[in-house]
Amino acid sequence: MGQVYGRALVQPLAACMLPVMIATLVAALEGLSLLPFFFWGFPGALVLASAWTAFRLRATPAEVHVDENGGAVRMVWEVLDGRTALPWQGVHDLRLYKRTLIVTVGYQTYELDAADWPDFDALFDALREARHAGLLSPA
């Protein structure tokens, strides 16, 4: 989990540290004290970047499982956490917009970009079949 979290933390940390570095540079050029930036700026940026990364890992789909009656989506955080139970639910809506698949599984809507899924066409076909089978099955 550490390696995935570390790699996901790089961009948010860079984005959060940029304002701190610019403010530190301005303070250094004006001859002001740099200690507040080290004591408050860096820890604040690190906390913000960590929260941002945790949110992104909890909101990014990593696995999509499909069977004839529904589907299950697990987020990156759930996969890394080692949870084995799949949250099987019905596929209620399915739309393809350009190369982005918008699918509603249970009560949650997900956007799956074709660039992130190696076998995107097969995924779309499987979700379409699961949705169609779910519409035909008695409630």
C-alpha positions in Angstrom: 0.0 0.0 0.0 2.9 2.3 0.8 4.3 2.4 -2.7 0.9 3.1 -4.4 0.1 5.8 -1.8 3.6 7.3 -2.2 3.3 7.5 -6.0 -0.2 9.0 -5.7 1.1 11.6 -3.2 3.7 13.1 -5.5 1.5 15.4 -7.6 -0.7 16.7 -4.8 2.4 17.4 -2.6 4.0 19.3 -5.5 0.9 21.3 -6.0 0.5 22.1 -2.3 4.2 22.9 -1.9 4.4 25.3 -4.8 2.7 28.2 -3.0 4.9 27.6 0.1 8.0 27.6 -1.9 7.0 30.9 -3.7 6.2 32.5 -0.4 9.5 31.3 1.1 11.4 32.7 -1.9 9.7 36.1 -1.6 10.4 36.2 2.2 14.0 35.3 1.6 14.4 38.0 -1.0 12.9 40.5 1.3 15.1 39.4 4.2 12.3 38.1 6.4 12.4 35.1 8.7 11.9 31.8 7.0 11.1 29.8 10.1 7.3 30.2 9.9 7.3 28.7 6.4 9.3 25.7 7.6 7.2 25.2 10.8 3.8 26.0 9.4 3.9 26.0 5.6 5.5 22.6 5.0 3.4 20.6 7.6 0.3 22.3 6.3 1.0 21.4 2.7 1.8 17.9 3.7 -1.4 17.5 5.6 -3.5 18.9 2.8 -1.7 16.8 0.2 -2.2 13.6 2.3 -5.9 14.3 2.7 -6.2 15.0 -1.1 -4.4 11.8 -1.9 -6.5 9.7 0.5 -9.7 11.2 -1.0 -8.5 10.4 -4.5 -7.6 6.8 -3.7 -11.0 6.3 -2.1 -12.8 7.8 -5.1 -10.9 6.2 -8.0 -12.3 2.9 -9.3 -9.6 0.1 -9.6 -11.6 -3.0 -10.3 -14.9 -3.6 -12.1 -16.4 -7.1 -11.7 -19.4 -8.1 -13.9 -21.6 -11.1 -14.0 -24.9 -11.8 -15.7 -27.0 -10.1 -13.1 -25.0 -7.1 -12.0 -21.6 -5.6 -11.2 -19.3 -4.7 -8.4 -16.8 -1.8 -8.3 -14.0 -1.5 -5.8 -11.9 1.6 -5.3 -8.1 1.7 -5.1 -8.2 2.1 -1.3 -10.4 -1.0 -1.0 -8.1 -3.1 -3.2 -5.0 -2.0 -1.3 -6.8 -2.6 2.0 -7.3 -6.3 1.1 -11.1 -6.4 1.3 -12.3 -9.6 -0.3 -16.1 -9.1 -0.3 -17.4 -7.6 -3.5 -20.4 -5.3 -3.2 -22.6 -6.9 -5.9 -25.4 -4.6 -7.1 -27.5 -4.1 -10.2 -26.3 -2.1 -13.2 -29.0 0.5 -13.5 -27.7 2.9 -16.1 -25.0 2.8 -18.8 -24.0 5.6 -21.1 -21.0 5.9 -23.5 -20.0 9.5 -24.0 -17.0 9.8 -26.4 -14.5 7.5 -24.8 -15.9 7.7 -21.2 -18.3 5.1 -19.9 -20.8 6.5 -17.3 -22.2 3.6 -15.4 -24.5 3.4 -12.3 -24.0 0.4 -10.2 -26.3 0.3 -7.2 -26.7 3.9 -6.0 -23.3 5.1 -7.2 -22.4 6.5 -10.6 -18.9 6.0 -11.9 -17.0 7.5 -14.9 -14.6 5.1 -16.5 -12.2 6.6 -19.1 -11.1 4.3 -21.9 -7.5 5.3 -21.3 -7.6 3.8 -17.8 -9.1 0.4 -18.8 -7.1 -1.8 -21.2 -10.0 -3.9 -22.5 -12.5 -1.1 -22.5 -14.8 -2.5 -25.3 -15.1 -5.8 -23.5 -16.0 -4.0 -20.3 -18.6 -2.0 -22.0 -20.1 -5.1 -23.6 -20.2 -7.0 -20.3 -21.8 -4.1 -18.5 -24.4 -3.7 -21.3 -25.3 -7.4 -21.0 -25.5 -7.2 -17.2 -27.8 -4.2 -17.5 -30.0 -5.9 -20.1 -30.2 -9.1 -18.0 -31.1 -7.0 -14.9 -33.9 -5.3 -16.8 -35.3 -8.7 -17.9 -35.1 -10.4 -14.5 -38.2 -10.2 -12.2 -37.9 -7.8 -9.3 
